[in-house]
C-alpha cells in the first residue's frame, strides 16, 4: 500500500546519534513542545535499552528540538481515555523509562532549553546531570489543571530540598534556571549560545575518565544513597576495594605517580 502524504512527511518522535562515545537522544515533537507521548516513551525506552548494552557509548545526552525542552505528558493523549487502566499503563511506561535512566551504566546529561514542565521537569530531575540555558524555565504545573504531579515528585524530592520541591508541586509556579541551580535541580547555567559547548565539554570530560570507574561509581552512588550511614560506608568501602583491584585503577595511580596520561582499558 502506498504511503500517504502525511506518512511521507512525518518525522520520528526521537532522533538518535552517536559520536566519539557520546550518544545524543533528541526529543523531536517540536510542534507539541516535545510532549511525552506513548510513542516517544517507547522510542526512549528502546534507545536506552540499546545503549545499556553498548560499551562503546560512554555518556548519553538527552536534548530536544524546537522552542521547548519538554512540556510533560501529552494531555490530549491522556484525555483520550477515561479508563484508569490506560492511565496506569501510561504512567507506568513513563516510570519504567525514568528508572532505566537511573539504572543505565552510562551517565545521562539533560541539555535543557526553553521550558521543562511536569514530566519534562521530571525528566531533567531524573537525569544524572543537567545543564540549562539561562533562558530555561522549570515547573511541575499539573496542580494548575487539578492533577498533582505525583510521579515528577519522585525525582524532584530526591534532588532538591523537600520544602522547595513541595512548593513547586503545590503552586505550579515556574522557576528560572538560576533558581533551579540554587535548588539543586540542575548543575550548570549558560547563555543559550554556549549551551552546546557547555554540554559537550561536560560529556567529553566524563568520556576521558575510566569507563569502569564511571559505571561502577554511578551504580554505587545511587545504591548507597538509600542506606544509613554505617551501611553506606561498609558498602562504599567494599566497592572501592573492588575498584582498586581493577586494571584501570592500577594504571591510573601509576600514571599519576609517573606524571603521565593514563591509558584506560576498562578492566
N, C-alpha and C positions, 0 to 999 in steps of 0.2 A: 504494500500500500504506500502510495506517495505521501511524503511528509507535507503537512500544512504549512502555510506561510509563518504562522505563529511558532511552530516547532522548529522551523529553519532559523529563526532569529533568536529563539530563547537561549539564554546562556546558563551554564551551570551555576547553582547557588553557592558553590565553593570552588575556588581556584587553588591549585596546589603547585608547588615548585620546590626544588632542592638545588642548592648551590653551595659548594665548599663546606658541606656538612651542616648547613642551616636549611631547615625546611620552613617554608612560609605557607601558611594556610590563610587565604583571603576570603572573608565573607563577601558574597557577591550578589546581594539583593538591594542595590542602592535605592531603587525606587520605593522599596518598602523599609528603608532605613535599616537594612540588614536584620530584619526581624527573624527570630529563630523558628522557622517553620519545621515541621516534622521532617521534610526533605533535607533541609540544611543540617538538622541534628544528625540525621542518618549519614550524611556526607562527612560531617566532622568525626563521627564515631568511626567510620570506615578508614578515614585518613589517619586518625590517631592510632587505631589498631595496627595499621600497616607500619607506621613509624616506630611503634613499640618493639617491633621485630627487626628493625633495620639498624644495625650497629654503625652504619656509615653516617646516620643522622645524629648530630651531637646536640643541637639546640632547635627548638621549634618557636616560630613567631606566629602569633595569630593577629592578623591585620584585617582591614576592611576597605572596600571601595565606596565611593560616594561621600555625601556630606556628614553622615553619622557613622559612629563605630558600630553600635548595635542597640536597637530600641527594645530589646527583650523579646518575649514570645509574640508570635503573630496573633493579634487579638481577633482578627476575622476567623482564623482557623480555630481558635479557642471557642468562639461563639457559634461555630458551625454545627455543634452538637451540644445537647444538654445531658448527655449520658455521662454519669460520673466515671464509669469505666474508661471512657475515651479520655477524659481529663487526667485520670490517674495514670493511664498509659503514656500520655504526652509528657507529664511532669516526671514520670519515671524514666522516660527516654532522655530527658534533659539531665536529670540527676546522674544517670549512668555515664553520660558523656563528661560531665563535670568531674566525676570520680576518676574517670580514665585520665584526665589531665593530671590529677594528683598522683596517680599510680604510674604514670609514664616514667621510664628511666631518665629521659632527657628533660632538662629544664624547659619550661614554656614561658615565653615573654608575650604579654599583651602590648600591642602597639596601637595606642588609643588616640583618635582624633574625634572631634565633634562630640555628640552625646553618647553616653553609655547608661541606659536606663533599665530598671527592673532586671530581667535575666541577662541583659547586656552588662549591667554593673556586676551581676553575679559572675559572669564570665571573666571580667577583669580581676575580681577578688579571688577567683579560683586559680588563675594563672600564678605560677611561682613568682614571677617578676612582672612589673608593668611600668612602661614609660609612656607619658602622655604629652601631647601638645598643650601649651599653656591656655589654649582656647577650648580645651575639652571640658565637658561638664558631666557630672555624675548624679544619679538619683535612683532610688528604689521607690518608684511612684505608683505602684499598684494600689496603695491606700487611697489615692485620689479617685480611683474607679471602683472603690468598695472591695478591693481584693488585697489583703495583706500579703506582702512579698515573703512568704514563708520559706521557700527554697532559696532565694537570694540571701535570706538571713543566715543561712548556714555558713557560707564562706565569709560574709561580712563580719559576723561575730567572732570569727577565728583570725581575722586580720586587723580589726580595729578595736578600740576600747568599746566595751559594751554600751555605755551610755551614748557614745557618738553614733554607733551603729543603730541603736534603737531610736534615736532621734530622727535619723534619716528614714527609717522604716515607718515611723508613726506620722511623720509630717509629709513625706514625699517630696521634700524640698530638694532643689539642686544644690550641689556644692561645686566650686570651681577646682581646677587642677591643683592650685597651691594648697587649698584646704584638704583635698584628697591626699596629698603627700603628707601633710601635717597629721591627718587621721591614720595614716599607715595603709591606705588603700593602694597607693602607687609608690614607686621608687624614685622616679625622676620626672621633672617637668622641663620642657624645652620649647623654644619657639617652633611654630609649625614647620617652618622651612628647614629646621635642623632635626626634625623627628626621625627621618630615615637614617641619618648619620648616627644619631644617638643610639638607636636600637641596634644598628649594625655593629657599632663599636662594642656594645654590651655583649651581643651574641658572639662576636669574634673573640672577645676576651675569654669567654667560657670555653669556646672551641679550642683555645690554646692550652687548656688545662687537661689533666689526665681524664680520659673518658671513664675509666674505672672509678676513680676517686669522686668525680662529679655524680655519677649514677648511684654509687653507694651512699654518698653524702645526702642526696635528695631523699632517698628512701629512709635513711636513718633520721633525718631531721623531722619528718612528719610522724614517724613511729614514736620517737621519744617525747614529742610534744604532748601526747596524751597520757604520759606516765607521771607518777610522783617523782620527786627529786632523786630519791635514793635509787629507784628502779631505773630512772633515766641515766644516771651516772654509770650504773652497772652495765646497762645495755650499750651506752656510748663507748665505754672502755673496751668492751668485747669487740664492737665494730671497729674501733681504732686499731686494736691488736690484729684483727683480720686484715685490715687495710695495710698495716705495717708489713705483713707477710707477703704483700704483692710485689711483683717486679717493678711496677711503676713507682711505688713508694721508695724502694731502694735506689732506683735510678734518680728520682727527684732529689733525694737527700744527698746522694753522691755528687749530682750536678751542682747543688748549692755549695757544697764544701769545695768543689773544684772550680767554682765560679765559671760555669759553662751552662749552656741551654740544655735542658733535659730532652731526651728522645723517648716519647711515650709509646708503649706497646699495648696498653690496655689489658695488662695481665698482672 
